[in-house]
Amino acid sequence: MPQTVESSGRASLVALGVRFQRMAIWPVVMAHVAIRQTVRQHRPLDKLLDCLINILAGGSGLVEINTRVRPDHALQLAFGRPACAEQSTVSETLNACTPDNVAQMRTAIKLILRRHAHCYRHNYQQDWQLLDIDMTGMPAGRLGEGVSKGYFAGERNRRGRQLGRVLASWYDEIVVDRLYDGKRQLNSSLQELLSMTEDGLELDEARRRRTIVRCDGGGGEDDDINWLLDRHYYLLVKIKNWRRASKLAASVARWYTDPKMADREVGWVETPHAYAQPTRQLALRKGKKDGTWS
């Protein structure tokens, strides 16, 4: 019989699917996630994989499974799927998932991270580990789960969710991401995100002493700074208290012009605020049109 030739308009994603199979990523998920649902044609974890393929193919909603994944048999085969489930049955599987399934998936992702991520194999004796922590606003329709009013840069009165993420910056690898409601900000999430990172990367005290944490002013409250210092991290963070920042800036003895911005200067604080561990504190000021500084 003549051999059937499969083709796809998503050649790069097909190549990724082949690599995905060779790395044995999905078997880890199947070994740890158990969704209680009656099997008719496709197993729950197979339908979950169809959902993942749809996301990788650019789908923004489950309905696009029927137009992006189901017609593309070569793409299905690349990820080890002989066929693709219909979108409504994939939706039923997601609805059947429980908080226990979410915890199971997080365990699977942690094991995949430890097996394949470069950041997990980082040589702490040779170089510092660098972690960036931030929250990203994700506007969404008001009917979505977890959607609430919150801060979204450049958009007033918007609703959505917040994505907390920890990035291993030397390797461009995501260590942790966690979805929160729209009101959640970094000051109430930093310790949780970093605790999950410690678990995933197995950061004992020796490794934490060779790790730099960077975050913006959202992580600049005293409780978070002291928590990081007590756990022996090095950190680069902006102090959130603007009144304190003004007071600290008053103790700067010498200001240095920023070579990239002529109207901005920086200087070392001579009498720094006392945290749980000694720190060096740098003040920044910017010139205003009336000749004064802010």
LINZI-V955505 format. One line per field, one symbol per residue. phi: phi as a letter, one per 40 degrees, with the letter a starting at -180 (. if undefined). A space follows every 50 residues. Layout:
phi: ???
//
This chain:
phi: .cccbcbacbcccccccccdcccfccdccccbbbccaccbbbcdcccccd cccccccgcbacdcdcbcbdcbcccccccgbcabcccccccccccccbdc ccccccccccccdccbcccccdccccaccbbbbabbcbdacccccgcaca cbdgbcfcbibbbcabbcccbfbccabacbccccbccbbdcccccccdcc cfcccccccbbbbbacccbccddccccccccgccabacccccccdccccc cccabbccccaccbbbacccbcccbcbcbbbbcbbbcbccgcbb
//
